[in-house]
Amino acid sequence: MTEPATFPGGVIRERGDTKGRYVLRRDGEEAELTFSITSPTLIIADHTGVPDSFRGTGAGKLLVEALVADARASGFKVMPLCPFVNAQRKRHPEWADVFAV
């Protein structure tokens, strides 16, 4: 596992050789966006899970914003297989540069 990276809003990226996640921790609970690494230039956003205690706080969007910022900084594209990530992609055309669709 590589060193965790921190993004605005308290989001942390945890990354291994083939998988990783962006995670937001509050009051002992976690919201996460998981991804699979297919190559150095492409990852697949698999799943976003947000506990009920996070709902309405913008936690899911913070996770996607961290993904977008990381993709831009690191030079990879994102295949948005996760329905939530794909919906956010459609709402934010300014993020089109990081998505492989």
VMD Tcl script that draws the C-alpha trace (Angstrom):
set ca {
  {0.00 0.00 0.00}
  {1.33 3.43 -0.91}
  {1.29 6.32 1.51}
  {-2.18 7.81 2.01}
  {-2.87 11.14 0.32}
  {-5.16 13.79 1.79}
  {-7.64 15.94 -0.15}
  {-9.93 18.87 0.79}
  {-12.80 18.04 3.09}
  {-10.78 15.43 4.95}
  {-10.87 12.81 2.19}
  {-7.97 10.35 2.30}
  {-6.79 8.15 -0.57}
  {-5.63 4.66 0.31}
  {-4.03 2.82 -2.63}
  {-2.53 -0.59 -3.19}
  {-1.13 -2.20 -6.33}
  {-4.49 -3.07 -7.92}
  {-7.19 -1.42 -5.80}
  {-7.77 1.62 -3.69}
  {-10.34 3.90 -2.17}
  {-11.08 7.46 -1.20}
  {-12.44 7.50 2.33}
  {-14.03 10.07 4.61}
  {-14.23 9.22 8.31}
  {-16.58 10.88 10.79}
  {-17.68 9.75 14.24}
  {-16.37 6.22 13.73}
  {-18.09 5.71 10.36}
  {-16.71 5.71 6.83}
  {-17.94 6.86 3.44}
  {-15.91 5.43 0.58}
  {-15.40 5.43 -3.16}
  {-13.56 2.32 -4.27}
  {-11.56 1.89 -7.46}
  {-9.63 -0.73 -9.43}
  {-6.35 0.11 -11.16}
  {-6.29 -1.28 -14.70}
  {-3.14 0.52 -15.89}
  {-1.01 3.52 -14.90}
  {-3.35 5.71 -16.96}
  {-6.79 4.19 -16.24}
  {-8.76 3.36 -13.13}
  {-12.32 2.09 -12.75}
  {-14.53 3.79 -10.16}
  {-16.35 0.71 -8.80}
  {-18.56 1.73 -5.91}
  {-19.52 4.60 -3.64}
  {-20.90 3.78 -0.20}
  {-22.20 6.46 2.13}
  {-23.70 5.54 5.53}
  {-27.06 7.02 6.47}
  {-25.34 9.28 9.02}
  {-23.51 11.02 6.14}
  {-26.52 11.48 3.89}
  {-27.23 15.08 2.95}
  {-23.75 16.24 3.99}
  {-22.17 16.23 0.53}
  {-19.83 13.38 1.52}
  {-20.36 11.49 -1.75}
  {-19.58 14.56 -3.83}
  {-16.43 15.23 -1.74}
  {-15.24 11.72 -2.60}
  {-15.79 12.28 -6.32}
  {-14.10 15.69 -6.14}
  {-11.03 14.01 -4.60}
  {-11.06 11.43 -7.40}
  {-11.22 14.18 -10.03}
  {-8.44 16.22 -8.39}
  {-6.26 13.12 -8.09}
  {-6.85 12.15 -11.73}
  {-5.83 15.61 -12.89}
  {-2.75 15.71 -10.68}
  {-1.63 12.17 -11.48}
  {-2.60 12.04 -15.16}
  {-4.98 9.09 -15.16}
  {-8.47 8.71 -16.65}
  {-11.51 7.32 -14.84}
  {-14.03 4.80 -16.15}
  {-17.15 5.59 -14.07}
  {-18.81 2.18 -13.60}
  {-20.23 3.28 -10.24}
  {-23.72 4.76 -10.84}
  {-23.12 7.60 -8.36}
  {-19.80 8.61 -9.93}
  {-21.37 8.45 -13.38}
  {-24.29 10.63 -12.25}
  {-21.87 13.20 -10.79}
  {-19.90 13.14 -14.06}
  {-23.06 14.04 -15.97}
  {-23.85 16.90 -13.55}
  {-20.35 18.37 -13.86}
  {-19.30 18.79 -17.50}
  {-16.21 20.68 -16.26}
  {-14.86 17.28 -15.14}
  {-15.07 15.76 -18.65}
  {-11.29 15.84 -19.05}
  {-10.77 13.05 -16.47}
  {-13.45 10.60 -17.57}
  {-12.92 7.86 -20.15}
  {-16.40 7.48 -21.60}
}
mol new
graphics top color blue
foreach p $ca { graphics top sphere $p radius 0.5 }
foreach p [lrange $ca 0 end-1] q [lrange $ca 1 end] { graphics top cylinder $p $q radius 0.2 }
display resetview
